[in-house]
Amino acid sequence: MIVIEVERADVQERTGTRDNGQPWKIRNQVVYAHLFDSETGSLKRYPTEVKLRLQDEQKPYQPGFYMLSPTSIYSDRYDALAVDAHLMPVEEAIKLAGLAVTQRVPKPDHAKTDKAA
């Protein structure tokens, strides 16, 4: 689990030109990642400052709390698990995750579990 805190909607932009003459542009937004601490089983006490890459015309995220959108995680061209961070408000992410899990994960059969014990 990761919670992203956006304090400001400022965007840092860098531009340049490749050796072949093609222009390039990188747009980042500084955000704070509240990462999971496996030792305590909860979010770490202090967030980590990270840069979130934005697409060329993407509007910056507004101040607030977010989680990774399910569209952030995908299979890349080598069939490896990959992440390209897209954010959604916490409430929306929790609701969507709950729906997705209940659609794909079978409910435990307590009768079988109780008989095995």
All heavy atoms as an XYZ file, in Angstrom:
937
protein
N       0.849     -1.165      0.000
C       0.000      0.000      0.000
C       0.895      1.230      0.000
O       1.911      1.269      0.667
C      -0.906      0.010      1.231
C      -1.649      1.300      1.295
S      -2.803      1.656      2.633
C      -2.569      0.509      3.875
N       0.481      2.227     -0.750
C       1.213      3.482     -0.811
C       0.197      4.614     -0.908
O      -0.771      4.524     -1.664
C       2.191      3.492     -2.004
C       2.978      4.786     -2.047
C       1.482      3.262     -3.310
C       4.091      4.788     -3.076
N       0.391      5.622     -0.092
C      -0.448      6.816     -0.136
C       0.446      7.963     -0.585
O       1.547      8.135     -0.077
C      -1.075      7.121      1.244
C      -1.823      8.444      1.218
C      -2.007      5.994      1.666
N      -0.027      8.710     -1.562
C       0.725      9.844     -2.096
C       0.069     11.132     -1.627
O      -1.131     11.320     -1.796
C       0.749      9.828     -3.639
C       1.318      8.517     -4.169
C       1.498     11.039     -4.184
C       2.770      8.293     -3.875
N       0.868     12.001     -1.037
C       0.383     13.302     -0.588
C       0.924     14.381     -1.516
O       2.128     14.473     -1.742
C       0.855     13.567      0.843
C       0.348     14.869      1.411
C       0.772     15.077      2.862
O       1.409     14.171      3.445
O       0.473     16.145      3.383
N       0.015     15.157     -2.065
C       0.389     16.280     -2.921
C       0.180     17.555     -2.113
O      -0.920     17.819     -1.648
C      -0.465     16.314     -4.212
C      -0.146     17.549     -5.048
C      -0.264     15.043     -5.024
N       1.261     18.302     -1.917
C       1.168     19.565     -1.170
C       0.945     20.761     -2.087
O       0.243     21.688     -1.729
C       2.432     19.795     -0.347
C       2.511     18.962      0.896
C       3.665     19.397      1.797
O       4.528     20.194      1.382
O       3.679     18.914      2.944
N       1.589     20.723     -3.267
C       1.496     21.854     -4.196
C       1.333     21.336     -5.618
O       1.834     20.269     -5.953
C       2.751     22.720     -4.111
C       2.970     23.313     -2.736
C       4.111     24.303     -2.694
N       5.154     24.000     -3.665
C       6.440     24.043     -3.414
N       6.871     24.365     -2.227
N       7.332     23.778     -4.349
N       0.694     22.128     -6.445
C       0.458     21.741     -7.833
C       1.558     22.252     -8.765
O       1.383     22.286     -9.972
C      -0.909     22.244     -8.288
N       2.718     22.612     -8.216
C       3.830     23.105     -9.025
C       4.406     21.988     -9.887
O       4.502     20.843     -9.445
C       4.954     23.653     -8.145
C       4.493     24.813     -7.264
O       3.432     25.401     -7.548
O       5.194     25.114     -6.293
N       4.819     22.359    -11.110
C       5.427     21.404    -12.029
C       6.835     21.881    -12.360
O       7.047     23.050    -12.667
C       4.596     21.276    -13.325
C       5.299     20.376    -14.340
C       3.212     20.741    -13.011
N       7.798     20.948    -12.273
C       9.169     21.238    -12.680
C       9.325     20.729    -14.108
O       8.978     19.585    -14.404
C      10.173     20.528    -11.774
C      10.075     20.927    -10.327
C      10.927     20.026     -9.433
O      11.388     18.967     -9.828
N      11.114     20.466     -8.203
N       9.833     21.587    -14.982
C       9.972     21.201    -16.383
C      11.404     21.398    -16.849
O      12.010     22.426    -16.574
C       9.020     22.044    -17.237
C       8.902     21.576    -18.660
C       7.801     22.305    -19.410
O       6.628     22.196    -19.009
O       8.132     22.994    -20.389
N      11.924     20.377    -17.530
C      13.255     20.463    -18.143
C      13.114     20.174    -19.625
O      12.361     19.272    -20.015
C      14.205     19.443    -17.514
C      14.538     19.753    -16.082
C      15.503     18.785    -15.438
N      16.121     17.827    -16.332
C      16.510     16.620    -15.974
N      16.343     16.212    -14.752
N      17.075     15.796    -16.839
N      13.822     20.925    -20.440
C      13.783     20.713    -21.877
C      15.193     20.688    -22.432
O      16.136     21.146    -21.791
C      12.987     21.833    -22.582
O      13.623     23.085    -22.306
C      11.543     21.888    -22.111
N      15.315     20.162    -23.617
C      16.612     20.113    -24.271
C      16.458     19.600    -25.686
O      15.349     19.436    -26.193
N      17.585     19.343    -26.315
C      17.602     18.831    -27.680
C      18.527     17.624    -27.745
O      19.654     17.670    -27.251
C      18.095     19.920    -28.658
O      17.303     21.098    -28.487
C      17.976     19.459    -30.093
N      18.044     16.544    -28.353
C      18.853     15.334    -28.523
C      19.935     15.592    -29.578
O      19.875     16.561    -30.330
C      17.960     14.174    -28.964
C      16.979     13.740    -27.911
C      16.182     12.510    -28.402
N      15.211     12.099    -27.429
C      13.942     12.516    -27.402
N      13.479     13.348    -28.323
N      13.121     12.107    -26.464
N      20.887     14.682    -29.659
C      21.955     14.788    -30.652
C      21.423     14.843    -32.075
O      22.023     15.458    -32.951
C      22.926     13.607    -30.522
C      23.750     13.677    -29.248
O      23.871     14.787    -28.671
O      24.270     12.629    -28.823
N      20.269     14.201    -32.306
C      19.692     14.176    -33.651
C      18.822     15.404    -33.936
O      18.158     15.471    -34.963
C      18.886     12.889    -33.866
C      17.671     12.798    -32.946
O      17.360     13.720    -32.188
N      16.983     11.663    -33.011
N      18.801     16.368    -33.010
C      18.043     17.606    -33.211
C      16.619     17.574    -32.696
O      15.922     18.589    -32.731
N      16.155     16.428    -32.216
C      14.792     16.297    -31.698
C      14.694     16.915    -30.304
O      15.532     16.649    -29.442
C      14.379     14.827    -31.616
C      14.175     14.165    -32.945
C      12.930     14.668    -33.643
O      11.955     15.052    -33.013
N      12.981     14.700    -34.963
N      13.685     17.753    -30.077
C      13.520     18.329    -28.738
C      12.967     17.290    -27.759
O      12.295     16.348    -28.161
C      12.506     19.452    -28.959
C      11.739     19.036    -30.159
C      12.688     18.235    -31.019
N      13.263     17.469    -26.465
C      12.702     16.622    -25.426
C      12.237     17.503    -24.263
O      12.709     18.618    -24.091
C      13.685     15.559    -24.946
C      14.978     16.081    -24.390
C      16.139     16.259    -25.075
C      15.235     16.506    -23.047
N      17.108     16.765    -24.250
C      16.578     16.933    -22.985
C      14.478     16.581    -21.885
C      17.174     17.410    -21.821
C      15.071     17.056    -20.721
C      16.397     17.464    -20.695
N      11.289     16.955    -23.524
C      10.754     17.673    -22.365
C      10.397     16.663    -21.289
O       9.799     15.628    -21.570
C       9.515     18.474    -22.767
C       8.833     19.173    -21.620
C       7.746     20.162    -22.019
C       6.715     19.645    -22.948
N       5.600     20.591    -23.157
N      10.792     16.956    -20.063
C      10.434     16.122    -18.906
C       9.709     17.017    -17.909
O      10.214     18.079    -17.534
C      11.686     15.499    -18.250
C      12.379     14.555    -19.225
C      11.297     14.761    -16.971
C      13.680     13.996    -18.712
N       8.529     16.562    -17.490
C       7.722     17.303    -16.522
C       7.544     16.442    -15.278
O       7.107     15.301    -15.374
C       6.357     17.643    -17.116
C       6.457     18.505    -18.355
C       5.103     18.755    -19.010
N       4.284     19.558    -18.130
C       3.079     19.194    -17.674
N       2.559     18.045    -18.015
N       2.399     19.995    -16.876
N       7.907     16.987    -14.121
C       7.784     16.281    -12.852
C       7.022     17.121    -11.841
O       7.075     18.352    -11.880
C       9.169     15.979    -12.260
C       9.911     14.930    -13.034
O       9.361     13.902    -13.393
N      11.171     15.190    -13.314
N       6.362     16.433    -10.944
C       5.704     17.073     -9.814
C       6.247     16.426     -8.546
O       6.303     15.191     -8.449
C       4.190     16.885     -9.900
C       3.420     17.646     -8.855
C       1.913     17.590     -9.089
O       1.425     16.995    -10.041
N       1.171     18.213     -8.195
N       6.698     17.236     -7.607
C       7.210     16.709     -6.337
C       6.019     16.361     -5.452
O       5.132     17.181     -5.223
C       8.135     17.727     -5.640
C       8.534     17.231     -4.253
C       9.376     17.987     -6.486
N       6.016     15.101     -4.978
C       4.952     14.613     -4.099
C       5.620     13.846     -2.958
O       6.830     13.634     -2.961
C       3.951     13.717     -4.862
C       3.283     14.493     -5.986
C       4.616     12.466     -5.407
N       4.824     13.417     -1.996
C       5.350     12.701     -0.843
C       4.689     11.334     -0.755
O       3.472     11.227     -0.703
C       5.126     13.518      0.434
C       5.867     14.816      0.345
C       5.259     15.948     -0.190
C       7.199     14.895      0.718
C       5.957     17.133     -0.327
C       7.908     16.078      0.585
C       7.282     17.196      0.058
O       7.987     18.359     -0.091
N       5.525     10.283     -0.749
C       5.034      8.912     -0.704
C       5.066      8.409      0.732
O       6.124      8.368      1.354
C       5.895      8.026     -1.597
N       3.907      8.057      1.250
C       3.792      7.427      2.564
C       3.891      5.920      2.301
O       2.927      5.290      1.904
C       2.458      7.788      3.224
C       2.328      9.245      3.527
N       2.663      9.770      4.748
C       1.923     10.283      2.753
C       2.448     11.080      4.731
N       2.014     11.407      3.532
N       5.086      5.373      2.492
C       5.361      3.985      2.152
C       5.017      3.035      3.292
O       4.976      3.422      4.452
C       6.843      3.842      1.783
C       7.307      4.734      0.634
C       8.809      4.624      0.457
C       6.583      4.390     -0.656
N       4.802      1.790      2.943
C       4.441      0.751      3.906
C       5.687      0.259      4.636
O       6.729      0.028      4.029
C       3.762     -0.411      3.177
C       3.228     -1.470      4.084
C       2.059     -1.261      4.799
C       3.879     -2.681      4.216
C       1.555     -2.241      5.633
C       3.383     -3.674      5.049
C       2.216     -3.446      5.755
N       5.577      0.095      5.932
C       6.671     -0.413      6.760
C       6.327     -1.844      7.156
O       5.425     -2.073      7.961
C       6.835      0.465      8.004
C       8.025      0.082      8.867
O       8.552     -1.040      8.706
O       8.417      0.907      9.702
N       7.045     -2.809      6.594
C       6.724     -4.218      6.858
C       6.984     -4.617      8.308
O       6.394     -5.563      8.811
C       7.509     -5.128      5.909
O       8.894     -4.920      6.072
N       7.863     -3.893      8.992
C       8.147     -4.211     10.400
C       6.977     -3.862     11.309
O       6.683     -4.579     12.256
C       9.404     -3.493     10.868
C      10.675     -4.044     10.249
C      11.923     -3.345     10.767
O      11.870     -2.711     11.839
O      12.951     -3.441     10.079
N       6.320     -2.741     11.040
C       5.219     -2.302     11.904
C       3.854     -2.696     11.351
O       2.860     -2.655     12.070
C       5.235     -0.775     12.094
O       5.002     -0.141     10.831
C       6.547     -0.304     12.684
N       3.802     -3.030     10.059
C       2.522     -3.379      9.448
C       1.647     -2.173      9.173
O       0.444     -2.308      9.005
N       2.253     -0.998      9.115
C       1.485      0.216      8.827
C       2.334      1.143      7.958
O       3.458      0.812      7.598
C       1.093      0.924     10.129
O       2.255      1.310     10.842
N       1.774      2.302      7.640
C       2.540      3.260      6.860
C       3.672      3.821      7.710
O       3.538      3.977      8.920
C       1.643      4.404      6.369
C       0.576      4.013      5.347
C      -0.276      5.228      4.982
C       1.196      3.424      4.093
N       4.793      4.116      7.061
C       5.919      4.700      7.781
C       5.516      6.047      8.364
O       4.649      6.741      7.831
C       7.116      4.869      6.851
C       7.728      3.544      6.454
C       8.985      3.740      5.642
C       9.598      2.387      5.315
N      10.865      2.527      4.592
N       6.151      6.427      9.454
C       5.805      7.657     10.153
C       6.059      8.901      9.303
O       5.296      9.855      9.331
C       6.601      7.743     11.450
C       6.264      8.963     12.265
C       6.919      8.927     13.607
N       6.588     10.140     14.338
C       6.979     10.387     15.547
N       7.703      9.517     16.196
N       6.642     11.504     16.143
N       7.146      8.887      8.530
C       7.498     10.057      7.724
C       7.471      9.700      6.244
O       7.945      8.635      5.844
C       8.889     10.567      8.112
C       8.961     10.993      9.553
C       9.620     10.213     10.496
C       8.344     12.168      9.975
C       9.675     10.593     11.824
C       8.390     12.548     11.311
C       9.059     11.769     12.225
O       9.097     12.147     13.537
N       6.948     10.584      5.424
C       6.898     10.310      3.986
C       8.259     10.536      3.318
O       9.144     11.179      3.867
C       5.876     11.322      3.476
C       5.985     12.463      4.427
C       6.303     11.846      5.768
N       8.389      9.986      2.115
C       9.578     10.146      1.296
C       9.238     11.064      0.129
O       8.244     10.835     -0.567
C      10.035      8.775      0.739
O      10.293      7.912      1.848
C      11.268      8.900     -0.112
N      10.066     12.083     -0.095
C       9.844     12.976     -1.228
C      10.231     12.251     -2.507
O      11.316     11.677     -2.610
C      10.676     14.248     -1.071
C      10.445     15.247     -2.200
C      11.248     16.522     -2.011
O      10.884     17.325     -1.134
O      12.248     16.690     -2.736
N       9.337     12.240     -3.488
C       9.583     11.600     -4.774
C       9.093     12.512     -5.896
O       8.298     13.421     -5.668
C       8.897     10.217     -4.881
C       9.455      9.237     -3.869
C       7.398     10.329     -4.737
N       9.587     12.252     -7.091
C       9.128     12.984     -8.270
C       8.187     12.100     -9.051
O       8.481     10.936     -9.313
C      10.309     13.400     -9.142
C      11.179     14.435     -8.499
C      12.334     14.790     -9.393
C      13.235     15.781     -8.681
N      14.438     16.066     -9.477
N       7.061     12.662     -9.434
C       6.057     11.961    -10.214
C       6.113     12.525    -11.623
O       5.954     13.733    -11.819
C       4.684     12.186     -9.587
C       3.517     11.448    -10.170
C       3.669      9.949     -9.907
C       2.235     11.942     -9.562
N       6.383     11.674    -12.598
C       6.490     12.146    -13.981
C       5.105     12.394    -14.561
O       4.209     11.551    -14.438
C       7.238     11.119    -14.816
C       7.491     11.619    -16.206
C       8.711     11.004    -16.777
N       8.940     11.594    -18.082
C       9.767     11.118    -18.952
N      10.475     10.066    -18.655
N       9.922     11.692    -20.113
N       4.941     13.547    -15.200
C       3.682     13.913    -15.841
C       3.840     13.851    -17.354
O       4.926     14.113    -17.885
C       3.264     15.329    -15.441
C       3.069     15.598    -13.946
C       2.767     17.073    -13.715
C       1.969     14.732    -13.381
N       2.764     13.530    -18.047
C       2.768     13.556    -19.511
C       2.853     15.014    -19.983
O       2.617     15.948    -19.213
C       1.506     12.886    -20.056
C       1.372     11.428    -19.662
C       2.534     10.584    -20.140
O       2.985     10.714    -21.275
N       3.043      9.725    -19.275
N       3.177     15.209    -21.262
C       3.411     16.555    -21.795
C       2.294     17.554    -21.483
O       2.559     18.658    -21.062
C       3.646     16.510    -23.300
C       5.030     15.978    -23.639
O       5.882     15.913    -22.726
O       5.258     15.630    -24.809
N       1.060     17.189    -21.694
C      -0.055     18.124    -21.494
C      -0.884     17.813    -20.258
O      -1.940     18.415    -20.053
C      -0.955     18.140    -22.743
C      -0.221     18.514    -24.026
C       0.481     19.869    -23.942
O      -0.089     20.818    -23.372
O       1.619     19.978    -24.454
N      -0.414     16.886    -19.433
C      -1.169     16.491    -18.246
C      -1.203     17.615    -17.214
O      -0.183     18.222    -16.911
C      -0.533     15.248    -17.626
C      -1.262     14.727    -16.409
C      -0.577     13.498    -15.818
O       0.363     12.963    -16.381
N      -1.078     13.071    -14.675
N      -2.389     17.866    -16.678
C      -2.515     18.855    -15.606
C      -1.904     18.287    -14.332
O      -1.992     17.083    -14.082
C      -3.988     19.190    -15.364
C      -4.625     19.930    -16.507
C      -6.070     20.257    -16.215
C      -6.680     20.989    -17.385
N      -8.083     21.304    -17.158
N      -1.293     19.140    -13.508
C      -0.708     18.630    -12.259
C      -1.803     18.172    -11.294
O      -2.947     18.622    -11.369
C       0.049     19.833    -11.707
C      -0.568     21.019    -12.351
C      -1.097     20.568    -13.676
N      -1.421     17.267    -10.406
C      -2.346     16.826     -9.367
C      -2.515     17.959     -8.364
O      -1.556     18.644     -8.011
C      -1.822     15.565     -8.674
C      -1.826     14.369     -9.595
C      -0.664     13.963    -10.245
C      -2.997     13.656     -9.830
C      -0.668     12.875    -11.102
C      -3.004     12.566    -10.686
C      -1.840     12.189    -11.318
O      -1.850     11.115    -12.169
N      -3.732     18.144     -7.909
C      -4.036     19.190     -6.939
C      -3.724     18.693     -5.531
O      -3.684     17.486     -5.291
C      -5.507     19.601     -7.051
C      -5.851     20.234     -8.402
C      -4.986     21.449     -8.688
O      -4.908     22.392     -7.907
N      -4.282     21.427     -9.827
N      -3.496     19.602     -4.582
C      -3.208     19.174     -3.209
C      -4.265     18.200     -2.673
O      -5.460     18.372     -2.923
C      -3.213     20.490     -2.432
C      -2.771     21.499     -3.439
C      -3.438     21.054     -4.733
N      -3.778     17.178     -1.986
C      -4.670     16.177     -1.423
C      -3.950     14.849     -1.276
O      -2.733     14.757     -1.465
N      -4.711     13.808     -0.951
C      -4.168     12.473     -0.751
C      -4.664     11.550     -1.854
O      -5.849     11.551     -2.186
C      -4.570     11.926      0.618
C      -3.847     12.607      1.738
C      -4.369     13.750      2.323
C      -2.632     12.122      2.202
C      -3.705     14.397      3.350
C      -1.958     12.758      3.226
C      -2.489     13.893      3.802
N      -3.756     10.754     -2.382
C      -4.034      9.886     -3.515
C      -3.440      8.502     -3.279
O      -2.599      8.314     -2.415
C      -3.397     10.458     -4.792
C      -3.912     11.816     -5.196
C      -3.382     12.984     -4.642
C      -4.915     11.938     -6.145
C      -3.847     14.233     -5.019
C      -5.381     13.192     -6.538
C      -4.841     14.331     -5.967
O      -5.300     15.554     -6.339
N      -3.870      7.556     -4.117
C      -3.269      6.223     -4.174
C      -3.037      5.922     -5.644
O      -3.579      6.593     -6.528
C      -4.190      5.181     -3.541
C      -4.334      5.356     -2.034
S      -5.430      4.147     -1.276
C      -4.330      2.739     -1.195
N      -2.247      4.884     -5.910
C      -2.008      4.498     -7.296
C      -3.291      3.969     -7.922
O      -3.996      3.152     -7.335
C      -0.941      3.415     -7.383
C       0.484      3.826     -7.065
C       1.404      2.605     -7.158
C       0.966      4.918     -7.989
N      -3.564      4.431     -9.122
C      -4.686      3.911     -9.893
C      -4.343      2.506    -10.353
O      -3.165      2.200    -10.597
C      -4.913      4.813    -11.107
O      -5.730      4.171    -12.051
N      -5.335      1.635    -10.507
C      -5.057      0.288    -11.021
C      -4.402      0.321    -12.410
O      -3.692     -0.608    -12.780
C      -6.435     -0.366    -11.090
C      -7.257      0.383    -10.105
C      -6.730      1.789    -10.121
N      -4.600      1.393    -13.156
C      -3.983      1.499    -14.485
C      -2.485      1.765    -14.391
O      -1.788      1.732    -15.405
C      -4.637      2.625    -15.310
O      -4.448      3.877    -14.634
C      -6.115      2.370    -15.519
N      -1.961      2.005    -13.197
C      -0.534      2.262    -13.009
C       0.311      1.003    -13.160
O       1.504      1.082    -13.439
C      -0.275      2.820    -11.606
O      -0.929      4.041    -11.418
N      -0.279     -0.142    -12.963
C       0.462     -1.395    -12.958
C       0.064     -2.203    -14.196
O      -1.121     -2.409    -14.459
C       0.184     -2.187    -11.668
C       0.586     -1.323    -10.473
C       0.928     -3.514    -11.668
C       0.123     -1.826     -9.144
N       1.072     -2.623    -14.956
C       0.793     -3.307    -16.213
C       1.938     -4.269    -16.547
O       2.976     -4.283    -15.885
C       0.611     -2.287    -17.337
C       1.845     -1.455    -17.600
C       2.717     -1.785    -18.623
C       2.158     -0.348    -16.808
C       3.865     -1.040    -18.853
C       3.301      0.400    -17.037
C       4.143      0.047    -18.059
O       5.279      0.782    -18.282
N       1.748     -5.052    -17.585
C       2.767     -5.957    -18.088
C       3.486     -5.250    -19.229
O       2.844     -4.831    -20.198
C       2.098     -7.242    -18.587
O       3.038     -8.078    -19.207
N       4.817     -5.106    -19.129
C       5.553     -4.384    -20.164
C       5.823     -5.289    -21.371
O       5.358     -6.431    -21.428
C       6.842     -3.768    -19.608
C       7.916     -4.785    -19.248
O       7.767     -5.990    -19.590
O       8.915     -4.381    -18.632
N       6.579     -4.800    -22.317
C       6.796     -5.555    -23.559
C       7.593     -6.836    -23.349
O       7.641     -7.690    -24.228
C       7.458     -4.671    -24.606
C       8.843     -4.222    -24.250
C       9.393     -3.328    -25.316
N      10.721     -2.868    -24.951
C      11.461     -2.105    -25.703
N      10.997     -1.699    -26.860
N      12.646     -1.732    -25.303
N       8.231     -6.985    -22.187
C       8.953     -8.214    -21.861
C       8.160     -9.093    -20.897
O       8.703    -10.002    -20.280
C      10.318     -7.871    -21.252
C      11.157     -7.028    -22.175
C      11.378     -5.690    -21.894
C      11.699     -7.557    -23.343
C      12.142     -4.896    -22.747
C      12.461     -6.778    -24.202
C      12.682     -5.453    -23.903
O      13.432     -4.676    -24.745
N       6.881     -8.773    -20.712
C       5.982     -9.489    -19.805
C       6.401     -9.379    -18.348
O       6.085    -10.236    -17.528
C       5.833    -10.965    -20.191
C       5.195    -11.132    -21.560
O       4.335    -10.298    -21.911
O       5.560    -12.084    -22.275
N       7.134     -8.323    -18.020
C       7.522     -8.059    -16.634
C       6.523     -7.081    -16.022
O       5.932     -6.252    -16.725
C       8.927     -7.472    -16.572
N       6.337     -7.181    -14.733
C       5.465     -6.263    -14.027
C       6.109     -4.876    -14.040
O       7.287     -4.724    -13.733
C       5.270     -6.742    -12.590
C       4.134     -6.117    -11.804
C       2.793     -6.381    -12.481
C       4.116     -6.679    -10.398
N       5.347     -3.862    -14.425
C       5.881     -2.509    -14.533
C       4.911     -1.526    -13.888
O       3.717     -1.805    -13.738
C       6.108     -2.149    -15.995
N       5.439     -0.367    -13.493
C       4.626      0.668    -12.853
C       4.874      2.002    -13.536
O       6.018      2.397    -13.763
C       4.975      0.797    -11.350
C       4.161      1.903    -10.701
C       4.752     -0.520    -10.628
N       3.802      2.680    -13.893
C       3.843      4.047    -14.408
C       2.772      4.789    -13.612
O       1.585      4.627    -13.870
C       3.552      4.077    -15.904
C       3.655      5.469    -16.492
O       4.243      6.361    -15.842
O       3.139      5.682    -17.605
N       3.192      5.538    -12.618
C       2.278      6.082    -11.613
C       1.227      7.026    -12.184
O       1.540      8.033    -12.797
C       3.069      6.791    -10.523
N      -0.014      6.637    -11.975
C      -1.192      7.471    -12.228
C      -1.951      7.479    -10.905
O      -2.130      6.422    -10.299
C      -2.072      6.893    -13.329
C      -1.360      6.704    -14.620
N      -1.148      7.722    -15.517
C      -0.780      5.609    -15.149
C      -0.480      7.264    -16.552
N      -0.242      5.979    -16.353
N      -2.377      8.634    -10.472
C      -2.999      8.743     -9.150
C      -4.504      8.912     -9.233
O      -5.035      9.425    -10.213
C      -2.398      9.928     -8.390
C      -0.885      9.956     -8.248
C      -0.471     11.176     -7.421
C      -0.366      8.684     -7.624
N      -5.166      8.486     -8.145
C      -6.598      8.741     -7.979
C      -6.848      9.021     -6.501
O      -6.091      8.571     -5.644
C      -7.436      7.566     -8.494
C      -7.210      6.266     -7.794
S      -7.995      4.806     -8.591
C      -9.477      5.405     -9.268
N      -7.891      9.801     -6.191
C      -8.181     10.108     -4.789
C      -8.321      8.841     -3.952
O      -8.802      7.808     -4.442
C      -9.511     10.865     -4.859
C      -9.540     11.445     -6.243
C      -8.832     10.432     -7.110
N      -7.873      8.895     -2.697
C      -7.855      7.731     -1.808
C      -9.212      7.045     -1.740
O      -9.300      5.824     -1.888
C      -7.377      8.138     -0.390
C      -7.612      7.020      0.607
C      -5.905      8.505     -0.414
N     -10.273      7.795     -1.504
C     -11.598      7.191     -1.345
C     -11.991      6.397     -2.584
O     -12.521      5.298     -2.496
C     -12.669      8.254     -1.052
C     -12.444      9.061      0.196
C     -11.411     10.186      0.020
O     -11.078     10.558     -1.120
O     -10.917     10.665      1.051
N     -11.732      6.963     -3.749
C     -12.066      6.312     -5.014
C     -11.227      5.042     -5.207
O     -11.730      4.007     -5.637
C     -11.822      7.293     -6.153
C     -12.327      6.864     -7.494
C     -12.080      7.919     -8.559
O     -12.044      9.123     -8.238
O     -11.910      7.519     -9.720
N      -9.938      5.111     -4.868
C      -9.044      3.963     -5.026
C      -9.454      2.807     -4.123
O      -9.446      1.645     -4.545
C      -7.603      4.377     -4.734
N      -9.807      3.100     -2.887
C     -10.216      2.052     -1.936
C     -11.495      1.376     -2.415
O     -11.610      0.149     -2.404
C     -10.381      2.640     -0.522
C      -9.006      3.015      0.046
C     -11.107      1.653      0.395
C      -9.052      3.796      1.335
N     -12.440      2.165     -2.876
C     -13.704      1.617     -3.366
C     -13.470      0.722     -4.588
O     -13.977     -0.387     -4.665
C     -14.643      2.768     -3.738
C     -16.111      2.408     -3.738
C     -16.979      3.609     -4.059
C     -16.867      4.664     -2.989
N     -17.741      5.820     -3.231
N     -12.656      1.209     -5.524
C     -12.372      0.458     -6.745
C     -11.601     -0.827     -6.443
O     -11.891     -1.883     -7.008
C     -11.583      1.333     -7.719
C     -11.360      0.770     -9.112
C     -12.694      0.492     -9.798
C     -10.548      1.756     -9.937
N     -10.638     -0.770     -5.546
C      -9.857     -1.955     -5.180
C     -10.762     -3.009     -4.549
O     -10.639     -4.204     -4.849
C      -8.734     -1.585     -4.227
N     -11.666     -2.593     -3.676
C     -12.595     -3.530     -3.046
C     -13.459     -4.240     -4.075
O     -13.643     -5.462     -4.009
N     -13.956     -3.503     -5.053
C     -14.779     -4.103     -6.105
C     -13.967     -5.080     -6.942
O     -14.419     -6.184     -7.235
C     -15.357     -3.012     -7.017
C     -16.456     -2.146     -6.420
C     -16.797     -1.004     -7.374
C     -17.690     -2.978     -6.143
N     -12.753     -4.682     -7.309
C     -11.907     -5.531     -8.161
C     -11.558     -6.835     -7.458
O     -11.617     -7.914     -8.058
C     -10.640     -4.783     -8.560
N     -11.224     -6.767     -6.186
C     -10.841     -7.966     -5.440
C     -12.030     -8.906     -5.303
O     -11.902    -10.117     -5.521
C     -10.255     -7.599     -4.060
C     -10.123     -8.825     -3.179
C      -8.912     -6.916     -4.236
N     -13.197     -8.389     -4.963
C     -14.357     -9.263     -4.785
C     -14.800     -9.885     -6.106
O     -15.417    -10.950     -6.101
C     -15.539     -8.512     -4.142
O     -15.881     -7.378     -4.949
C     -15.194     -8.061     -2.735
N     -14.486     -9.254     -7.241
C     -14.843     -9.833     -8.539
C     -13.933    -10.988     -8.926
O     -14.341    -11.896     -9.634
C     -14.772     -8.762     -9.635
C     -15.852     -7.734     -9.551
C     -15.645     -6.611    -10.562
O     -14.613     -6.523    -11.211
N     -16.633     -5.752    -10.688
N     -12.681    -10.989     -8.476
C     -11.705    -11.984     -8.933
C     -11.284    -13.010     -7.888
O     -10.866    -14.105     -8.232
C     -10.441    -11.280     -9.431
C     -10.654    -10.485    -10.664
C     -10.857    -11.432    -11.839
N     -11.248    -10.665    -13.006
C     -12.227    -10.997    -13.815
N     -12.922    -12.078    -13.611
N     -12.523    -10.244    -14.844
N     -11.356    -12.672     -6.625
C     -10.884    -13.566     -5.584
C     -12.078    -14.293     -4.975
O     -13.010    -13.657     -4.480
C     -10.117    -12.784     -4.486
C      -9.667    -13.717     -3.375
C      -8.934    -12.052     -5.095
N     -12.060    -15.632     -5.014
C     -13.197    -16.365     -4.444
C     -13.270    -16.158     -2.929
O     -12.254    -16.025     -2.256
C     -12.909    -17.825     -4.786
C     -11.495    -17.874     -5.218
C     -11.047    -16.496     -5.564
N     -14.497    -16.129     -2.444
C     -14.687    -15.995     -0.998
C     -14.265    -17.300     -0.339
O     -14.495    -18.383     -0.877
C     -16.155    -15.711     -0.680
C     -16.598    -14.342     -1.132
C     -18.038    -14.086     -0.757
C     -18.450    -12.715     -1.238
N     -19.843    -12.429     -0.978
N     -13.647    -17.221      0.830
C     -13.229    -18.457      1.501
C     -14.450    -19.264      1.920
O     -15.464    -18.713      2.328
C     -12.435    -17.960      2.720
C     -12.805    -16.535      2.907
C     -13.287    -16.020      1.576
N     -14.352    -20.569      1.789
C     -15.412    -21.457      2.206
C     -15.122    -21.852      3.644
O     -14.304    -22.730      3.914
C     -15.451    -22.686      1.289
C     -16.652    -23.584      1.591
O     -17.341    -23.347      2.606
O     -16.870    -24.515      0.811
N     -15.783    -21.169      4.596
C     -15.528    -21.393      6.011
C     -15.909    -22.811      6.448
O     -15.310    -23.353      7.382
C     -16.260    -20.350      6.857
C     -15.731    -18.977      6.658
N     -14.477    -18.590      7.078
C     -16.274    -17.896      6.045
C     -14.268    -17.326      6.747
N     -15.345    -16.876      6.122
N     -16.857    -23.416      5.761
C     -17.253    -24.766      6.128
C     -16.093    -25.741      5.916
O     -15.813    -26.597      6.740
C     -18.471    -25.211      5.315
N     -15.358    -25.585      4.780
C     -14.203    -26.455      4.522
C     -13.101    -26.193      5.502
O     -12.458    -27.103      5.993
C     -13.698    -26.227      3.098
C     -14.577    -26.772      2.015
C     -13.953    -26.538      0.655
C     -14.856    -27.050     -0.458
N     -14.277    -26.744     -1.766
N     -12.882    -24.926      5.833
C     -11.817    -24.555      6.764
C     -12.117    -25.098      8.157
O     -11.238    -25.613      8.834
C     -11.673    -23.004      6.826
O     -11.519    -22.521      5.509
C     -10.488    -22.604      7.660
N     -13.393    -24.979      8.586
C     -13.765    -25.445      9.927
C     -13.628    -26.981     10.041
O     -13.196    -27.495     11.062
C     -15.208    -25.037     10.252
C     -15.341    -23.525     10.412
O     -14.301    -22.855     10.626
O     -16.466    -23.010     10.308
N     -13.970    -27.721      8.974
C     -13.885    -29.185      9.003
C     -12.440    -29.649      9.036
O     -12.117    -30.660      9.651
C     -14.587    -29.788      7.781
C     -16.086    -29.658      7.854
C     -16.732    -30.224      6.601
C     -18.224    -29.999      6.620
N     -18.876    -30.454      5.396
N     -11.562    -28.932      8.378
C     -10.140    -29.309      8.325
C      -9.483    -29.133      9.684
O      -8.514    -29.812      9.983
C      -9.407    -28.475      7.267
N      -9.978    -28.256     10.502
C      -9.369    -27.988     11.814
C      -9.776    -29.017     12.769
O      -9.530    -29.927     13.234
C      -9.826    -26.646     12.349
